[in-house]
Amino acid sequence: MVQWWAGKAPASRSSPALLQKPTTVERPRILPADLCVGCIVWLPKKELDRDDIYCNCRWCEYPFELNEDGYNHPVVVLRITQRKGSSIPGDVLCDVACITTFSDTPLLIFLQSRNRRNRKAIPVFHPDSMENEEDEVHTVQLYLENGRKLHKQSYVRLSHVYQVPACLLRSLSFHARKSAAYLTRFDFESYTTLMNQLRLPRDVVFDTREVAENGRQRLAELARTEAGSEVEVEEESVASSLLAWVTRCLIGFAVSTIVFWLMCGE
């Protein structure tokens, strides 16, 4: 049975504060072992020597390139897969959806906006978006584990899903001791809601404590699975080649036999 850890993340690497004043110049790089579905990480600004990032949605008629506005923003990890052809643990790709503030648009303004449908986004719950305790927002929202909150009112875009190498991703926090990807994560219900909104199958879900304790083991299993699939593909290729050779031999033998009997008949 798949479970989602609803308790606290390991105390040694957890903190309720997010996106505080930076103590380092750059955000720390994400450790692949700390990645999990539903976690929120940072996609840094685009570098000239990097390949472009494209949408891999099945509903897109053509690959949609991630524009400049999508970089230097947070993204939510939807799915984690081993890079095809690689058996190196940690060489993984992440399907992600972009997170935006829509230029600091408040939640109530977002809900009242006439072009809300065109934005194709789902809000992330933020307690400061309510003017007072009596305010109620009757809309679907996404919630972070352990009552955490993002720095600003944010929204997950639903228009496209992009595939990004894990090596490009960085921590949401500037603080090295708070940089583990699993520390900022949507809860199980919110992740499920998001995948339903995107019309995508839910990935395997591990609870947060298991991610923290067994991340390297999970990466090794992914790498072994990909290596096994490569062997199966190679075996299938050899079998197909052998079958084709046997078929050609049988056809040649049949043709030779027919010709022989025709000559004998003459």
C-alpha positions as protocol buffer text, in pm:
chain_id: "A"
residue {
  index: 1
  type: MET
  ca { x: 0 y: 0 z: 0 }
}
residue {
  index: 2
  type: VAL
  ca { x: 142 y: 335 z: -98 }
}
residue {
  index: 3
  type: GLN
  ca { x: 153 y: 583 z: 189 }
}
residue {
  index: 4
  type: TRP
  ca { x: 242 y: 948 z: 223 }
}
residue {
  index: 5
  type: TRP
  ca { x: 431 y: 1063 z: 530 }
}
residue {
  index: 6
  type: ALA
  ca { x: 212 y: 1317 z: 708 }
}
residue {
  index: 7
  type: GLY
  ca { x: 438 y: 1367 z: 1004 }
}
residue {
  index: 8
  type: LYS
  ca { x: 742 y: 1585 z: 1043 }
}
residue {
  index: 9
  type: ALA
  ca { x: 1048 y: 1553 z: 825 }
}
residue {
  index: 10
  type: PRO
  ca { x: 1373 y: 1460 z: 1000 }
}
residue {
  index: 11
  type: ALA
  ca { x: 1445 y: 1729 z: 1257 }
}
residue {
  index: 12
  type: SER
  ca { x: 1808 y: 1763 z: 1154 }
}
residue {
  index: 13
  type: ARG
  ca { x: 1712 y: 1896 z: 812 }
}
residue {
  index: 14
  type: SER
  ca { x: 1373 y: 2057 z: 865 }
}
residue {
  index: 15
  type: SER
  ca { x: 1258 y: 2409 z: 930 }
}
residue {
  index: 16
  type: PRO
  ca { x: 921 y: 2588 z: 891 }
}
residue {
  index: 17
  type: ALA
  ca { x: 1081 y: 2891 z: 730 }
}
residue {
  index: 18
  type: LEU
  ca { x: 1119 y: 2903 z: 351 }
}
residue {
  index: 19
  type: LEU
  ca { x: 1303 y: 3140 z: 120 }
}
residue {
  index: 20
  type: GLN
  ca { x: 1459 y: 3344 z: 399 }
}
residue {
  index: 21
  type: LYS
  ca { x: 1747 y: 3585 z: 358 }
}
residue {
  index: 22
  type: PRO
  ca { x: 2021 y: 3401 z: 167 }
}
residue {
  index: 23
  type: THR
  ca { x: 2339 y: 3300 z: 343 }
}
residue {
  index: 24
  type: THR
  ca { x: 2510 y: 3188 z: 22 }
}
residue {
  index: 25
  type: VAL
  ca { x: 2537 y: 3348 z: -319 }
}
residue {
  index: 26
  type: GLU
  ca { x: 2371 y: 3061 z: -508 }
}
residue {
  index: 27
  type: ARG
  ca { x: 2103 y: 2814 z: -417 }
}
residue {
  index: 28
  type: PRO
  ca { x: 2252 y: 2472 z: -332 }
}
residue {
  index: 29
  type: ARG
  ca { x: 2227 y: 2199 z: -592 }
}
residue {
  index: 30
  type: ILE
  ca { x: 1965 y: 1934 z: -531 }
}
residue {
  index: 31
  type: LEU
  ca { x: 2081 y: 1586 z: -437 }
}
residue {
  index: 32
  type: PRO
  ca { x: 1901 y: 1336 z: -663 }
}
residue {
  index: 33
  type: ALA
  ca { x: 1847 y: 1110 z: -361 }
}
residue {
  index: 34
  type: ASP
  ca { x: 1639 y: 1385 z: -197 }
}
residue {
  index: 35
  type: LEU
  ca { x: 1397 y: 1417 z: -490 }
}
residue {
  index: 36
  type: CYS
  ca { x: 1043 y: 1286 z: -463 }
}
residue {
  index: 37
  type: VAL
  ca { x: 714 y: 1343 z: -641 }
}
residue {
  index: 38
  type: GLY
  ca { x: 532 y: 1646 z: -511 }
}
residue {
  index: 39
  type: CYS
  ca { x: 846 y: 1827 z: -397 }
}
residue {
  index: 40
  type: ILE
  ca { x: 909 y: 2188 z: -497 }
}
residue {
  index: 41
  type: VAL
  ca { x: 1254 y: 2287 z: -622 }
}
residue {
  index: 42
  type: TRP
  ca { x: 1411 y: 2574 z: -813 }
}
residue {
  index: 43
  type: LEU
  ca { x: 1482 y: 2586 z: -1187 }
}
residue {
  index: 44
  type: PRO
  ca { x: 1767 y: 2838 z: -1226 }
}
residue {
  index: 45
  type: LYS
  ca { x: 1807 y: 3089 z: -1504 }
}
residue {
  index: 46
  type: LYS
  ca { x: 1879 y: 2954 z: -1849 }
}
residue {
  index: 47
  type: GLU
  ca { x: 2242 y: 2916 z: -1946 }
}
residue {
  index: 48
  type: LEU
  ca { x: 2358 y: 2957 z: -2304 }
}
residue {
  index: 49
  type: ASP
  ca { x: 2542 y: 2625 z: -2312 }
}
residue {
  index: 50
  type: ARG
  ca { x: 2240 y: 2427 z: -2193 }
}
residue {
  index: 51
  type: ASP
  ca { x: 1995 y: 2245 z: -2416 }
}
residue {
  index: 52
  type: ASP
  ca { x: 1648 y: 2391 z: -2447 }
}
residue {
  index: 53
  type: ILE
  ca { x: 1370 y: 2244 z: -2236 }
}
residue {
  index: 54
  type: TYR
  ca { x: 1053 y: 2130 z: -2412 }
}
residue {
  index: 55
  type: CYS
  ca { x: 707 y: 2021 z: -2307 }
}
residue {
  index: 56
  type: ASN
  ca { x: 645 y: 1646 z: -2323 }
}
residue {
  index: 57
  type: CYS
  ca { x: 266 y: 1662 z: -2279 }
}
residue {
  index: 58
  type: ARG
  ca { x: 76 y: 1412 z: -2488 }
}
residue {
  index: 59
  type: TRP
  ca { x: -188 y: 1678 z: -2560 }
}
residue {
  index: 60
  type: CYS
  ca { x: 57 y: 1923 z: -2719 }
}
residue {
  index: 61
  type: GLU
  ca { x: 51 y: 1916 z: -3098 }
}
residue {
  index: 62
  type: TYR
  ca { x: 418 y: 2012 z: -3113 }
}
residue {
  index: 63
  type: PRO
  ca { x: 698 y: 2038 z: -2852 }
}
residue {
  index: 64
  type: PHE
  ca { x: 647 y: 2367 z: -2669 }
}
residue {
  index: 65
  type: GLU
  ca { x: 974 y: 2527 z: -2557 }
}
residue {
  index: 66
  type: LEU
  ca { x: 995 y: 2664 z: -2205 }
}
residue {
  index: 67
  type: ASN
  ca { x: 1028 y: 3040 z: -2239 }
}
residue {
  index: 68
  type: GLU
  ca { x: 1249 y: 3270 z: -2036 }
}
residue {
  index: 69
  type: ASP
  ca { x: 972 y: 3341 z: -1784 }
}
residue {
  index: 70
  type: GLY
  ca { x: 972 y: 2977 z: -1679 }
}
residue {
  index: 71
  type: TYR
  ca { x: 1333 y: 2985 z: -1566 }
}
residue {
  index: 72
  type: ASN
  ca { x: 1451 y: 3122 z: -1233 }
}
residue {
  index: 73
  type: HIS
  ca { x: 1123 y: 3006 z: -1081 }
}
residue {
  index: 74
  type: PRO
  ca { x: 1008 y: 2717 z: -863 }
}
residue {
  index: 75
  type: VAL
  ca { x: 874 y: 2398 z: -1019 }
}
residue {
  index: 76
  type: VAL
  ca { x: 695 y: 2097 z: -873 }
}
residue {
  index: 77
  type: VAL
  ca { x: 826 y: 1748 z: -950 }
}
residue {
  index: 78
  type: LEU
  ca { x: 555 y: 1523 z: -1093 }
}
residue {
  index: 79
  type: ARG
  ca { x: 748 y: 1214 z: -1199 }
}
residue {
  index: 80
  type: ILE
  ca { x: 1104 y: 1082 z: -1171 }
}
residue {
  index: 81
  type: THR
  ca { x: 1257 y: 846 z: -1428 }
}
residue {
  index: 82
  type: GLN
  ca { x: 1601 y: 707 z: -1505 }
}
residue {
  index: 83
  type: ARG
  ca { x: 1758 y: 857 z: -1815 }
}
residue {
  index: 84
  type: LYS
  ca { x: 1710 y: 613 z: -2102 }
}
residue {
  index: 85
  type: GLY
  ca { x: 2022 y: 412 z: -2175 }
}
residue {
  index: 86
  type: SER
  ca { x: 2191 y: 511 z: -1848 }
}
residue {
  index: 87
  type: SER
  ca { x: 2258 y: 274 z: -1558 }
}
residue {
  index: 88
  type: ILE
  ca { x: 2421 y: 540 z: -1340 }
}
residue {
  index: 89
  type: PRO
  ca { x: 2233 y: 590 z: -1008 }
}
residue {
  index: 90
  type: GLY
  ca { x: 2112 y: 948 z: -984 }
}
residue {
  index: 91
  type: ASP
  ca { x: 2112 y: 1013 z: -1359 }
}
residue {
  index: 92
  type: VAL
  ca { x: 1740 y: 1088 z: -1352 }
}
residue {
  index: 93
  type: LEU
  ca { x: 1494 y: 1312 z: -1536 }
}
residue {
  index: 94
  type: CYS
  ca { x: 1211 y: 1498 z: -1368 }
}
residue {
  index: 95
  type: ASP
  ca { x: 875 y: 1584 z: -1521 }
}
residue {
  index: 96
  type: VAL
  ca { x: 787 y: 1921 z: -1372 }
}
residue {
  index: 97
  type: ALA
  ca { x: 513 y: 2183 z: -1379 }
}
residue {
  index: 98
  type: CYS
  ca { x: 597 y: 2551 z: -1342 }
}
residue {
  index: 99
  type: ILE
  ca { x: 496 y: 2760 z: -1041 }
}
residue {
  index: 100
  type: THR
  ca { x: 427 y: 3132 z: -1073 }
}
residue {
  index: 101
  type: THR
  ca { x: 288 y: 3425 z: -877 }
}
residue {
  index: 102
  type: PHE
  ca { x: 130 y: 3584 z: -1187 }
}
residue {
  index: 103
  type: SER
  ca { x: 313 y: 3906 z: -1100 }
}
residue {
  index: 104
  type: ASP
  ca { x: 208 y: 3887 z: -734 }
}
residue {
  index: 105
  type: THR
  ca { x: -162 y: 3846 z: -814 }
}
residue {
  index: 106
  type: PRO
  ca { x: -364 y: 3796 z: -491 }
}
residue {
  index: 107
  type: LEU
  ca { x: -583 y: 3487 z: -474 }
}
residue {
  index: 108
  type: LEU
  ca { x: -915 y: 3673 z: -463 }
}
residue {
  index: 109
  type: ILE
  ca { x: -815 y: 3880 z: -767 }
}
residue {
  index: 110
  type: PHE
  ca { x: -712 y: 3562 z: -947 }
}
residue {
  index: 111
  type: LEU
  ca { x: -1049 y: 3402 z: -874 }
}
residue {
  index: 112
  type: GLN
  ca { x: -1240 y: 3709 z: -989 }
}
residue {
  index: 113
  type: SER
  ca { x: -1036 y: 3758 z: -1305 }
}
residue {
  index: 114
  type: ARG
  ca { x: -1223 y: 3718 z: -1632 }
}
residue {
  index: 115
  type: ASN
  ca { x: -929 y: 3546 z: -1797 }
}
residue {
  index: 116
  type: ARG
  ca { x: -888 y: 3294 z: -1516 }
}
residue {
  index: 117
  type: ARG
  ca { x: -969 y: 3008 z: -1752 }
}
residue {
  index: 118
  type: ASN
  ca { x: -699 y: 3121 z: -1992 }
}
residue {
  index: 119
  type: ARG
  ca { x: -441 y: 3102 z: -1716 }
}
residue {
  index: 120
  type: LYS
  ca { x: -498 y: 2729 z: -1662 }
}
residue {
  index: 121
  type: ALA
  ca { x: -354 y: 2720 z: -1313 }
}
residue {
  index: 122
  type: ILE
  ca { x: -439 y: 2591 z: -969 }
}
residue {
  index: 123
  type: PRO
  ca { x: -361 y: 2800 z: -657 }
}
residue {
  index: 124
  type: VAL
  ca { x: -132 y: 2692 z: -375 }
}
residue {
  index: 125
  type: PHE
  ca { x: -286 y: 2762 z: -36 }
}
residue {
  index: 126
  type: HIS
  ca { x: -135 y: 3059 z: 144 }
}
residue {
  index: 127
  type: PRO
  ca { x: -281 y: 3171 z: 479 }
}
residue {
  index: 128
  type: ASP
  ca { x: -189 y: 3535 z: 419 }
}
residue {
  index: 129
  type: SER
  ca { x: -420 y: 3544 z: 116 }
}
residue {
  index: 130
  type: MET
  ca { x: -721 y: 3561 z: 346 }
}
residue {
  index: 131
  type: GLU
  ca { x: -815 y: 3913 z: 457 }
}
residue {
  index: 132
  type: ASN
  ca { x: -960 y: 3780 z: 784 }
}
residue {
  index: 133
  type: GLU
  ca { x: -1044 y: 3449 z: 947 }
}
residue {
  index: 134
  type: GLU
  ca { x: -1403 y: 3460 z: 820 }
}
residue {
  index: 135
  type: ASP
  ca { x: -1298 y: 3461 z: 455 }
}
residue {
  index: 136
  type: GLU
  ca { x: -1364 y: 3139 z: 266 }
}
residue {
  index: 137
  type: VAL
  ca { x: -1241 y: 3056 z: -81 }
}
residue {
  index: 138
  type: HIS
  ca { x: -1453 y: 2796 z: -255 }
}
residue {
  index: 139
  type: THR
  ca { x: -1196 y: 2661 z: -499 }
}
residue {
  index: 140
  type: VAL
  ca { x: -952 y: 2374 z: -521 }
}
residue {
  index: 141
  type: GLN
  ca { x: -616 y: 2459 z: -367 }
}
residue {
  index: 142
  type: LEU
  ca { x: -293 y: 2268 z: -313 }
}
residue {
  index: 143
  type: TYR
  ca { x: -145 y: 2229 z: 36 }
}
residue {
  index: 144
  type: LEU
  ca { x: 211 y: 2170 z: 155 }
}
residue {
  index: 145
  type: GLU
  ca { x: 301 y: 1908 z: 414 }
}
residue {
  index: 146
  type: ASN
  ca { x: 336 y: 2007 z: 780 }
}
residue {
  index: 147
  type: GLY
  ca { x: 151 y: 2337 z: 735 }
}
residue {
  index: 148
  type: ARG
  ca { x: 436 y: 2492 z: 541 }
}
residue {
  index: 149
  type: LYS
  ca { x: 384 y: 2784 z: 307 }
}
residue {
  index: 150
  type: LEU
  ca { x: 562 y: 2939 z: 12 }
}
residue {
  index: 151
  type: HIS
  ca { x: 702 y: 3289 z: 34 }
}
residue {
  index: 152
  type: LYS
  ca { x: 418 y: 3434 z: -177 }
}
residue {
  index: 153
  type: GLN
  ca { x: 77 y: 3340 z: -306 }
}
residue {
  index: 154
  type: SER
  ca { x: 158 y: 3105 z: -592 }
}
residue {
  index: 155
  type: TYR
  ca { x: -9 y: 2901 z: -864 }
}
residue {
  index: 156
  type: VAL
  ca { x: 85 y: 2581 z: -1046 }
}
residue {
  index: 157
  type: ARG
  ca { x: 51 y: 2615 z: -1422 }
}
residue {
  index: 158
  type: LEU
  ca { x: -145 y: 2335 z: -1591 }
}
residue {
  index: 159
  type: SER
  ca { x: -75 y: 2411 z: -1957 }
}
residue {
  index: 160
  type: HIS
  ca { x: 250 y: 2220 z: -1998 }
}
residue {
  index: 161
  type: VAL
  ca { x: 472 y: 1960 z: -1833 }
}
residue {
  index: 162
  type: TYR
  ca { x: 847 y: 1977 z: -1898 }
}
residue {
  index: 163
  type: GLN
  ca { x: 1120 y: 1717 z: -1861 }
}
residue {
  index: 164
  type: VAL
  ca { x: 1428 y: 1850 z: -1683 }
}
residue {
  index: 165
  type: PRO
  ca { x: 1752 y: 1670 z: -1588 }
}
residue {
  index: 166
  type: ALA
  ca { x: 1784 y: 1653 z: -1210 }
}
residue {
  index: 167
  type: CYS
  ca { x: 2136 y: 1795 z: -1232 }
}
residue {
  index: 168
  type: LEU
  ca { x: 1990 y: 2133 z: -1334 }
}
residue {
  index: 169
  type: LEU
  ca { x: 1762 y: 2170 z: -1032 }
}
residue {
  index: 170
  type: ARG
  ca { x: 1850 y: 2365 z: -721 }
}
residue {
  index: 171
  type: SER
  ca { x: 1709 y: 2401 z: -373 }
}
residue {
  index: 172
  type: LEU
  ca { x: 1414 y: 2625 z: -299 }
}
residue {
  index: 173
  type: SER
  ca { x: 1605 y: 2755 z: 3 }
}
residue {
  index: 174
  type: PHE
  ca { x: 1935 y: 2943 z: -1 }
}
residue {
  index: 175
  type: HIS
  ca { x: 2039 y: 2771 z: 323 }
}
residue {
  index: 176
  type: ALA
  ca { x: 2248 y: 2456 z: 276 }
}
residue {
  index: 177
  type: ARG
  ca { x: 2106 y: 2283 z: 584 }
}
residue {
  index: 178
  type: LYS
  ca { x: 1752 y: 2339 z: 458 }
}
residue {
  index: 179
  type: SER
  ca { x: 1821 y: 2241 z: 100 }
}
residue {
  index: 180
  type: ALA
  ca { x: 1676 y: 1887 z: 91 }
}
residue {
  index: 181
  type: ALA
  ca { x: 1410 y: 1873 z: -181 }
}
residue {
  index: 182
  type: TYR
  ca { x: 1168 y: 1667 z: 29 }
}
residue {
  index: 183
  type: LEU
  ca { x: 1141 y: 1941 z: 293 }
}
residue {
  index: 184
  type: THR
  ca { x: 899 y: 2140 z: 75 }
}
residue {
  index: 185
  type: ARG
  ca { x: 643 y: 1907 z: -66 }
}
residue {
  index: 186
  type: PHE
  ca { x: 273 y: 1891 z: -146 }
}
residue {
  index: 187
  type: ASP
  ca { x: 78 y: 1650 z: 71 }
}
residue {
  index: 188
  type: PHE
  ca { x: -59 y: 1329 z: -79 }
}
residue {
  index: 189
  type: GLU
  ca { x: -407 y: 1463 z: -149 }
}
residue {
  index: 190
  type: SER
  ca { x: -272 y: 1774 z: -320 }
}
residue {
  index: 191
  type: TYR
  ca { x: -29 y: 1576 z: -536 }
}
residue {
  index: 192
  type: THR
  ca { x: -313 y: 1346 z: -641 }
}
residue {
  index: 193
  type: THR
  ca { x: -535 y: 1645 z: -718 }
}
residue {
  index: 194
  type: LEU
  ca { x: -262 y: 1805 z: -927 }
}
residue {
  index: 195
  type: MET
  ca { x: -203 y: 1489 z: -1132 }
}
residue {
  index: 196
  type: ASN
  ca { x: -578 y: 1455 z: -1190 }
}
residue {
  index: 197
  type: GLN
  ca { x: -594 y: 1816 z: -1308 }
}
residue {
  index: 198
  type: LEU
  ca { x: -307 y: 1744 z: -1548 }
}
residue {
  index: 199
  type: ARG
  ca { x: -474 y: 1421 z: -1662 }
}
residue {
  index: 200
  type: LEU
  ca { x: -160 y: 1225 z: -1582 }
}
residue {
  index: 201
  type: PRO
  ca { x: -119 y: 893 z: -1397 }
}
residue {
  index: 202
  type: ARG
  ca { x: 18 y: 927 z: -1046 }
}
residue {
  index: 203
  type: ASP
  ca { x: 377 y: 817 z: -997 }
}
residue {
  index: 204
  type: VAL
  ca { x: 489 y: 584 z: -720 }
}
residue {
  index: 205
  type: VAL
  ca { x: 459 y: 773 z: -392 }
}
residue {
  index: 206
  type: PHE
  ca { x: 704 y: 723 z: -105 }
}
residue {
  index: 207
  type: ASP
  ca { x: 652 y: 880 z: 234 }
}
residue {
  index: 208
  type: THR
  ca { x: 886 y: 1163 z: 321 }
}
residue {
  index: 209
  type: ARG
  ca { x: 1077 y: 977 z: 590 }
}
residue {
  index: 210
  type: GLU
  ca { x: 1149 y: 692 z: 352 }
}
residue {
  index: 211
  type: VAL
  ca { x: 1275 y: 940 z: 92 }
}
residue {
  index: 212
  type: ALA
  ca { x: 1512 y: 1088 z: 350 }
}
residue {
  index: 213
  type: GLU
  ca { x: 1641 y: 752 z: 469 }
}
residue {
  index: 214
  type: ASN
  ca { x: 1643 y: 539 z: 154 }
}
residue {
  index: 215
  type: GLY
  ca { x: 1697 y: 786 z: -132 }
}
residue {
  index: 216
  type: ARG
  ca { x: 2017 y: 625 z: -260 }
}
residue {
  index: 217
  type: GLN
  ca { x: 1859 y: 282 z: -258 }
}
residue {
  index: 218
  type: ARG
  ca { x: 1565 y: 408 z: -468 }
}
residue {
  index: 219
  type: LEU
  ca { x: 1806 y: 559 z: -722 }
}
residue {
  index: 220
  type: ALA
  ca { x: 1998 y: 232 z: -743 }
}
residue {
  index: 221
  type: GLU
  ca { x: 1674 y: 44 z: -809 }
}
residue {
  index: 222
  type: LEU
  ca { x: 1580 y: 288 z: -1087 }
}
residue {
  index: 223
  type: ALA
  ca { x: 1922 y: 242 z: -1247 }
}
residue {
  index: 224
  type: ARG
  ca { x: 1897 y: -139 z: -1225 }
}
residue {
  index: 225
  type: THR
  ca { x: 1550 y: -130 z: -1379 }
}
residue {
  index: 226
  type: GLU
  ca { x: 1674 y: 74 z: -1675 }
}
residue {
  index: 227
  type: ALA
  ca { x: 1977 y: -154 z: -1717 }
}
residue {
  index: 228
  type: GLY
  ca { x: 1745 y: -455 z: -1714 }
}
residue {
  index: 229
  type: SER
  ca { x: 1519 y: -302 z: -1975 }
}
residue {
  index: 230
  type: GLU
  ca { x: 1821 y: -235 z: -2198 }
}
residue {
  index: 231
  type: VAL
  ca { x: 1922 y: -602 z: -2172 }
}
residue {
  index: 232
  type: GLU
  ca { x: 1567 y: -708 z: -2260 }
}
residue {
  index: 233
  type: VAL
  ca { x: 1567 y: -478 z: -2563 }
}
residue {
  index: 234
  type: GLU
  ca { x: 1902 y: -621 z: -2676 }
}
residue {
  index: 235
  type: GLU
  ca { x: 1777 y: -978 z: -2629 }
}
residue {
  index: 236
  type: GLU
  ca { x: 1461 y: -896 z: -2823 }
}
residue {
  index: 237
  type: SER
  ca { x: 1674 y: -750 z: -3102 }
}
residue {
  index: 238
  type: VAL
  ca { x: 1890 y: -1064 z: -3119 }
}
residue {
  index: 239
  type: ALA
  ca { x: 1581 y: -1285 z: -3118 }
}
residue {
  index: 240
  type: SER
  ca { x: 1423 y: -1078 z: -3396 }
}
residue {
  index: 241
  type: SER
  ca { x: 1740 y: -1100 z: -3606 }
}
residue {
  index: 242
  type: LEU
  ca { x: 1759 y: -1475 z: -3554 }
}
residue {
  index: 243
  type: LEU
  ca { x: 1392 y: -1517 z: -3647 }
}
residue {
  index: 244
  type: ALA
  ca { x: 1444 y: -1310 z: -3962 }
}
residue {
  index: 245
  type: TRP
  ca { x: 1744 y: -1525 z: -4059 }
}
residue {
  index: 246
  type: VAL
  ca { x: 1553 y: -1848 z: -4004 }
}
residue {
  index: 247
  type: THR
  ca { x: 1259 y: -1712 z: -4205 }
}
residue {
  index: 248
  type: ARG
  ca { x: 1487 y: -1622 z: -4497 }
}
residue {
  index: 249
  type: CYS
  ca { x: 1642 y: -1970 z: -4488 }
}
residue {
  index: 250
  type: LEU
  ca { x: 1303 y: -2140 z: -4489 }
}
residue {
  index: 251
  type: ILE
  ca { x: 1181 y: -1926 z: -4775 }
}
residue {
  index: 252
  type: GLY
  ca { x: 1499 y: -2000 z: -4972 }
}
residue {
  index: 253
  type: PHE
  ca { x: 1463 y: -2373 z: -4904 }
}
residue {
  index: 254
  type: ALA
  ca { x: 1097 y: -2367 z: -5010 }
}
residue {
  index: 255
  type: VAL
  ca { x: 1177 y: -2183 z: -5334 }
}
residue {
  index: 256
  type: SER
  ca { x: 1461 y: -2425 z: -5413 }
}
residue {
  index: 257
  type: THR
  ca { x: 1232 y: -2723 z: -5352 }
}
residue {
  index: 258
  type: ILE
  ca { x: 962 y: -2585 z: -5579 }
}
residue {
  index: 259
  type: VAL
  ca { x: 1213 y: -2515 z: -5855 }
}
residue {
  index: 260
  type: PHE
  ca { x: 1357 y: -2867 z: -5816 }
}
residue {
  index: 261
  type: TRP
  ca { x: 1019 y: -3035 z: -5850 }
}
residue {
  index: 262
  type: LEU
  ca { x: 927 y: -2818 z: -6146 }
}
residue {
  index: 263
  type: MET
  ca { x: 1249 y: -2919 z: -6323 }
}
residue {
  index: 264
  type: CYS
  ca { x: 1186 y: -3284 z: -6245 }
}
residue {
  index: 265
  type: GLY
  ca { x: 837 y: -3256 z: -6385 }
}
residue {
  index: 266
  type: GLU
  ca { x: 968 y: -3126 z: -6712 }
}
